[in-house]
Amino acid sequence: MILITSVLVLVFAASMIKVFSIKKDQASYSEKEEYYSMLVAGEEKRSEELVEFEKYTQTNAYIEEVAKERYGLVKDGEIIFVAE
């Protein structure tokens, strides 16, 4: 009878240790899930910004901006002032 009781206590103790280990792992995984959810949300926002930028690059305003900044081009009738 004592042998059966001691075996049952050992099995119960081992199962409780395993339960606590699983709960600790679950908490760790929950934190990782939150972190990766935030990363996904950030990348989705970045993706939306890239789509908007792609639309902007198709406009005349973007073409004019690039022409002015990179190549120094101006529209007809614009006056350029150069500081000395």
Secondary structure as GFF3:
##gff-version 3
##sequence-region A 1 84
A	DSSP	alpha_helix	2	57	.	.	.	ID=ss1
A	DSSP	alpha_helix	60	71	.	.	.	ID=ss2
###
